[in-house]
Amino acid sequence: MTGQQADIQWYIAREGKQHGPLSDVEMRTFVAQGHLKPTDLIWRPGFADWRPAPAVFPFQQPEAAPAQPRPTTQGRRAEPSRGPGAPAAAGGQPTFEPNRIRVARGSDDSRSSGARRALGILALLALLGGGGWYAWQSGALDSLRDRLTTSKEGEQVPTVAAPDASTPPAPEATAPAASSAEVDAGAQQLDSKFEKMAAWSVVKREFPDWYGEQLRQAAKLSAENQPETAVNKHLAEALVALRRQHANDALSASTPRLKDVATAFLNNLKSLANKSVGACYGFISQGETSPAVLEVLQSPDQGAAVQAQVAAIFEAIADGRKSPTPHDKAVKADYDILVQELTKLGWKENDLQVFSNPTLLSREPPERVCQMVQDWFNAHLAVADQGTQERLLVETLKPVVSG
């Protein structure tokens, strides 16, 4: 996790009450597990005002209610006056439980259950910010969820005020304003460079206005003598934000496109692992903004693998926007087949236990975590039945496109 990401403090406003702060990892885990409501307001330092949650984080489209919904843990707490249920109850999403991804020892379907639950830890690994699984163990998110769903009138909760806009920036933060001519020239230079890169070519084709604006912002930073690392980080963060915004479109792509994303993700992991274990592990935990990826992301040669992965995701986004494809949810039989493929790769019961348990996985060396994630995707791509593979890929790729 970079220092800047570690310093981000998020706040949530819900029904007139304000809650926080949450670290960046805690906030993204909270969002990934479906506990942020579309009616919530979000603020963090750098925002001029509170923003609607959907403007900051992508939301899954609501799904039709199943004919026979499975039991949930909502019965533990009655909420008759809160109107629609929390997002965890919508669309069959699970209620947030820190221990829900643990494998039940001795159960008949513990191996396939472990495969299903491993998706939870994979989602946390893919969240920006390393060590995201610790948020599950700490109980901090569970505590926040409880406060959000049980707050009563008169309760005292933390409040946050926007920073004083009249406070002048530190002298070193003040830079000479770039001229329009400088910005235009810099944007043209970047465009010439990016035309040779797979990811930016797709983004330019699908989001031309967004692309042009990002080039101008990057050129402005360069004209203001910002270091190249700052410019690259700005572009990477903007690309991540756009990807998250269209995560649902990516997951609505055709099965061949989803398979392309999984293949490109795996190839990128292998490429980074060949560079160093730290590069592979950093990408798993921090995504495109990890130092190792930032170092090569804008390089046509060194960054070819990560460029191919980003391009595959945005090709899926384009496909999902133009011709959305409905996908069925994975079932137990699908995970049984996945376990068979993992077994062929040498996985034992203990490996499923480790990969499904945040406490155990956090104790594993980065080299093993990197290899296990590669095995996980290799197993998906080895599934012969197309229907089974499709259902499994949709679940596994959720953190890849939205994390």
BAMAR-368193 format. One record per residue (C-alpha): residue number from 1; residue in three letters; x, y, z. Coordinates in steps of 0.25 Angstrom, whole numbers. Layout:
// BAMAR-368193
   pos   code       X       Y       Z
   NUM    Ala       X       Y       Z
...
// end
This chain:
// BAMAR-368193
   pos   code       X       Y       Z
     1    Met       0       0       0
     2    Thr       5      14      -4
     3    Gly       6      24       7
     4    Gln      -4      33       0
     5    Gln     -14      22       0
     6    Ala     -11      18      14
     7    Asp     -15      33      18
     8    Ile     -28      34      11
     9    Gln     -39      35      21
    10    Trp     -54      32      16
    11    Tyr     -67      37      23
    12    Ile     -81      32      21
    13    Ala     -94      41      23
    14    Arg    -106      32      24
    15    Glu    -120      37      29
    16    Gly    -115      50      35
    17    Lys    -103      43      42
    18    Gln     -89      43      39
    19    His     -79      32      41
    20    Gly     -64      30      40
    21    Pro     -53      30      37
    22    Leu     -50      18      30
    23    Ser     -37      15      23
    24    Asp     -36      13       8
    25    Val     -35      -2      10
    26    Glu     -47      -3      19
    27    Met     -56       6      11
    28    Arg     -53      -2      -2
    29    Thr     -56     -15       5
    30    Phe     -69      -9      11
    31    Val     -73      -5      -3
    32    Ala     -68     -19     -10
    33    Gln     -77     -26       0
    34    Gly     -90     -18      -4
    35    His     -92     -10       9
    36    Leu     -91       4       3
    37    Lys    -105       9       0
    38    Pro    -108      17     -13
    39    Thr    -114      28      -4
    40    Asp    -102      30       4
    41    Leu     -93      42       3
    42    Ile     -78      40       3
    43    Trp     -67      50       7
    44    Arg     -52      50       8
    45    Pro     -41      60       8
    46    Gly     -40      66      -6
    47    Phe     -55      66      -8
    48    Ala     -61      80      -8
    49    Asp     -74      75      -3
    50    Trp     -81      62       0
    51    Arg     -84      53     -12
    52    Pro     -94      43     -15
    53    Ala     -89      29     -13
    54    Pro     -92      25     -28
    55    Ala     -83      36     -33
    56    Val     -71      31     -25
    57    Phe     -73      16     -25
    58    Pro     -80       7     -36
    59    Phe     -93      -1     -32
    60    Gln     -97     -14     -37
    61    Gln    -111     -13     -44
    62    Pro    -122     -20     -36
    63    Glu    -125     -34     -39
    64    Ala    -139     -40     -40
    65    Ala    -143     -47     -27
    66    Pro    -141     -62     -27
    67    Ala    -154     -71     -26
    68    Gln    -149     -77     -13
    69    Pro    -138     -68      -7
    70    Arg    -128     -75       2
    71    Pro    -129     -71      17
    72    Thr    -121     -59      22
    73    Thr    -116     -54      35
    74    Gln    -126     -42      34
    75    Gly    -135     -48      45
    76    Arg    -125     -45      55
    77    Arg    -129     -30      55
    78    Ala    -142     -24      52
    79    Glu    -143     -11      44
    80    Pro    -157      -8      41
    81    Ser    -155       7      40
    82    Arg    -143       7      31
    83    Gly    -151       5      18
    84    Pro    -143      -3       7
    85    Gly    -133     -13      13
    86    Ala    -119     -11      13
    87    Pro    -111     -14       0
    88    Ala    -107     -27       6
    89    Ala    -121     -32       5
    90    Ala    -123     -27      -9
    91    Gly    -121     -36     -21
    92    Gly    -118     -48     -12
    93    Gln    -105     -42      -7
    94    Pro     -99     -48       6
    95    Thr    -100     -40      19
    96    Phe     -86     -36      23
    97    Glu     -80     -46      33
    98    Pro     -64     -46      35
    99    Asn     -64     -61      37
   100    Arg     -73     -65      25
   101    Ile     -61     -69      16
   102    Arg     -56     -79      26
   103    Val     -57     -94      22
   104    Ala     -66    -102      31
   105    Arg     -57    -114      35
   106    Gly     -63    -128      33
   107    Ser     -75    -123      24
   108    Asp     -78    -132      12
   109    Asp     -76    -121       3
   110    Ser     -65    -114      10
   111    Arg     -56    -114      -3
   112    Ser     -66    -108     -12
   113    Ser     -70     -98      -1
   114    Gly     -56     -94       0
   115    Ala     -55     -91     -14
   116    Arg     -67     -82     -13
   117    Arg     -62     -75      -1
   118    Ala     -49     -73      -7
   119    Leu     -55     -63     -16
   120    Gly     -57     -55      -4
   121    Ile     -42     -54      -1
   122    Leu     -39     -52     -15
   123    Ala     -47     -40     -15
   124    Leu     -40     -35      -4
   125    Leu     -27     -38     -10
   126    Ala     -31     -30     -22
   127    Leu     -35     -18     -14
   128    Leu     -26      -6     -15
   129    Gly     -17      -6      -3
   130    Gly      -9     -18       2
   131    Gly     -14     -26      13
   132    Gly     -29     -23      11
   133    Trp     -33     -37      18
   134    Tyr     -28     -31      31
   135    Ala     -41     -22      31
   136    Trp     -49     -35      32
   137    Gln     -42     -40      44
   138    Ser     -42     -26      52
   139    Gly     -57     -25      52
   140    Ala     -56     -10      49
   141    Leu     -65     -12      37
   142    Asp     -75     -21      44
   143    Ser     -75     -10      55
   144    Leu     -78       1      45
   145    Arg     -89      -7      38
   146    Asp     -95      -9      52
   147    Arg     -95       6      55
   148    Leu    -101       9      41
   149    Thr    -112       0      43
   150    Thr    -116       2      57
   151    Ser    -113      17      60
   152    Lys    -124      24      67
   153    Glu    -128      38      69
   154    Gly    -119      45      79
   155    Glu    -107      36      77
   156    Gln     -94      43      76
   157    Val     -86      39      64
   158    Pro     -73      45      59
   159    Thr     -75      57      49
   160    Val     -66      63      39
   161    Ala     -65      77      33
   162    Ala     -59      80      20
   163    Pro     -46      87      21
   164    Asp     -45     102      22
   165    Ala     -45     106       7
   166    Ser     -38     119      11
   167    Thr     -26     112      16
   168    Pro     -15     115       6
   169    Pro      -7     104       1
   170    Ala       7     102       6
   171    Pro      17     110      -2
   172    Glu      23      97      -8
   173    Ala      10      93     -14
   174    Thr       8     106     -22
   175    Ala      13     104     -36
   176    Pro      13     113     -48
   177    Ala       1     112     -56
   178    Ala       3     105     -70
   179    Ser      -1     112     -82
   180    Ser     -12     106     -91
   181    Ala      -2     105    -103
   182    Glu       7      97     -93
   183    Val      -4      88     -89
   184    Asp      -9      86    -104
   185    Ala       5      82    -108
   186    Gly       7      73     -97
   187    Ala      -6      66     -99
   188    Gln      -2      64    -114
   189    Gln      11      57    -110
   190    Leu       4      48    -100
   191    Asp      -6      44    -111
   192    Ser       5      40    -121
   193    Lys      11      32    -110
   194    Phe      -2      25    -105
   195    Glu      -6      22    -119
   196    Lys       4      10    -119
   197    Met      -2       5    -106
   198    Ala     -13      -6    -106
   199    Ala     -20      -1     -94
   200    Trp     -20      14     -97
   201    Ser     -24      11    -112
   202    Val     -37       4    -107
   203    Val     -40      15     -97
   204    Lys     -38      26    -107
   205    Arg     -48      18    -117
   206    Glu     -59      16    -106
   207    Phe     -57      28     -97
   208    Pro     -52      39    -106
   209    Asp     -56      51     -98
   210    Trp     -51      45     -85
   211    Tyr     -38      41     -92
   212    Gly     -36      55     -97
   213    Glu     -38      61     -83
   214    Gln     -29      52     -77
   215    Leu     -18      55     -87
   216    Arg     -20      70     -84
   217    Gln     -19      68     -69
   218    Ala      -6      60     -70
   219    Ala       0      70     -79
   220    Lys      -4      81     -69
   221    Leu       4      73     -58
   222    Ser      16      72     -67
   223    Ala      16      86     -71
   224    Glu      15      90     -56
   225    Asn      28      82     -54
   226    Gln      22      70     -47
   227    Pro      30      58     -47
   228    Glu      27      47     -57
   229    Thr      23      38     -46
   230    Ala      12      47     -42
   231    Val       7      48     -56
   232    Asn       7      33     -57
   233    Lys       0      31     -44
   234    His     -11      41     -48
   235    Leu     -13      34     -61
   236    Ala     -13      20     -54
   237    Glu     -23      25     -44
   238    Ala     -32      31     -54
   239    Leu     -32      18     -62
   240    Val     -36      10     -50
   241    Ala     -47      20     -47
   242    Leu     -53      18     -61
   243    Arg     -51       3     -60
   244    Arg     -59       3     -47
   245    Gln     -70      12     -52
   246    His     -72       2     -64
   247    Ala     -70     -11     -56
   248    Asn     -84     -16     -58
   249    Asp     -83     -14     -73
   250    Ala     -70     -23     -73
   251    Leu     -78     -34     -66
   252    Ser     -89     -33     -76
   253    Ala     -79     -36     -87
   254    Ser     -79     -49     -96
   255    Thr     -73     -61     -90
   256    Pro     -61     -61    -100
   257    Arg     -58     -46     -95
   258    Leu     -59     -51     -81
   259    Lys     -49     -62     -84
   260    Asp     -40     -52     -91
   261    Val     -40     -44     -78
   262    Ala     -36     -56     -69
   263    Thr     -25     -60     -79
   264    Ala     -19     -46     -79
   265    Phe     -20     -45     -64
   266    Leu     -12     -58     -63
   267    Asn      -2     -54     -73
   268    Asn       1     -41     -66
   269    Leu       2     -48     -53
   270    Lys      12     -58     -59
   271    Ser      20     -46     -66
   272    Leu      21     -39     -52
   273    Ala      25     -51     -45
   274    Asn      36     -53     -55
   275    Lys      41     -39     -51
   276    Ser      40     -41     -36
   277    Val      31     -47     -26
   278    Gly      29     -33     -20
   279    Ala      24     -28     -34
   280    Cys      14     -40     -34
   281    Tyr       9     -38     -20
   282    Gly       8     -23     -21
   283    Phe      -1     -24     -33
   284    Ile     -10     -34     -26
   285    Ser     -11     -25     -14
   286    Gln     -11     -11     -21
   287    Gly     -15     -13     -35
   288    Glu     -11      -4     -46
   289    Thr      -6       7     -36
   290    Ser       5      -3     -30
   291    Pro      19       3     -31
   292    Ala      24      -8     -40
   293    Val      12      -6     -50
   294    Leu      13       9     -50
   295    Glu      28       7     -54
   296    Val      24       0     -66
   297    Leu       9       4     -69
   298    Gln      13      15     -79
   299    Ser      24       7     -86
   300    Pro      20       0     -99
   301    Asp      30     -11     -97
   302    Gln      32     -13     -82
   303    Gly      17     -11     -80
   304    Ala      12     -20     -91
   305    Ala       5     -30     -81
   306    Val      -2     -20     -72
   307    Gln      -6     -12     -85
   308    Ala     -12     -25     -91
   309    Gln     -20     -28     -78
   310    Val     -25     -13     -77
   311    Ala     -29     -14     -92
   312    Ala     -36     -27     -90
   313    Ile     -44     -21     -79
   314    Phe     -48      -9     -87
   315    Glu     -51     -18     -99
   316    Ala     -61     -26     -90
   317    Ile     -67     -12     -85
   318    Ala     -69      -8     -99
   319    Asp     -76     -22    -102
   320    Gly     -84     -21     -90
   321    Arg     -89      -7     -93
   322    Lys     -93     -10    -108
   323    Ser     -98     -25    -106
   324    Pro    -100     -28     -91
   325    Thr    -101     -43     -89
   326    Pro    -108     -49     -77
   327    His    -100     -59     -69
   328    Asp    -105     -69     -59
   329    Lys     -99     -71     -45
   330    Ala     -90     -82     -42
   331    Val     -95     -94     -34
   332    Lys     -89    -104     -25
   333    Ala     -87    -114     -37
   334    Asp     -78    -103     -43
   335    Tyr     -69    -102     -31
   336    Asp     -68    -117     -30
   337    Ile     -62    -116     -44
   338    Leu     -53    -105     -40
   339    Val     -48    -113     -29
   340    Gln     -45    -124     -38
   341    Glu     -36    -115     -47
   342    Leu     -29    -109     -35
   343    Thr     -26    -123     -30
   344    Lys     -20    -126     -44
   345    Leu     -10    -114     -41
   346    Gly      -6    -121     -28
   347    Trp     -16    -114     -18
   348    Lys     -19    -122      -5
   349    Glu     -30    -119       5
   350    Asn     -20    -111      13
   351    Asp     -18    -102       1
   352    Leu     -33     -99       0
   353    Gln     -33     -96      15
   354    Val     -22     -86      13
   355    Phe     -27     -79       1
   356    Ser     -41     -78       7
   357    Asn     -37     -73      21
   358    Pro     -32     -59      23
   359    Thr     -24     -62      35
   360    Leu     -16     -74      29
   361    Leu     -14     -67      16
   362    Ser      -9     -54      23
   363    Arg       2     -63      28
   364    Glu       7     -69      15
   365    Pro      19     -63       8
   366    Pro      16     -54      -4
   367    Glu      22     -64     -13
   368    Arg      12     -75     -10
   369    Val       0     -65     -10
   370    Cys       5     -61     -24
   371    Gln       5     -75     -29
   372    Met      -8     -79     -23
   373    Val     -15     -67     -30
   374    Gln      -9     -72     -43
   375    Asp     -13     -86     -40
   376    Trp     -27     -81     -37
   377    Phe     -28     -74     -51
   378    Asn     -21     -86     -58
   379    Ala     -32     -95     -52
   380    His     -43     -86     -57
   381    Leu     -38     -86     -71
   382    Ala     -36    -101     -71
   383    Val     -51    -104     -69
   384    Ala     -55    -111     -81
   385    Asp     -70    -109     -80
   386    Gln     -73     -95     -86
   387    Gly     -85     -93     -77
   388    Thr     -78     -96     -65
   389    Gln     -66     -88     -68
   390    Glu     -75     -76     -72
   391    Arg     -82     -76     -58
   392    Leu     -69     -78     -51
   393    Leu     -62     -67     -58
   394    Val     -73     -56     -56
   395    Glu     -71     -58     -41
   396    Thr     -56     -59     -41
   397    Leu     -55     -46     -50
   398    Lys     -63     -37     -41
   399    Pro     -52     -33     -33
   400    Val     -43     -32     -45
   401    Val     -52     -21     -52
   402    Ser     -57     -14     -39
   403    Gly     -46     -15     -29
// end
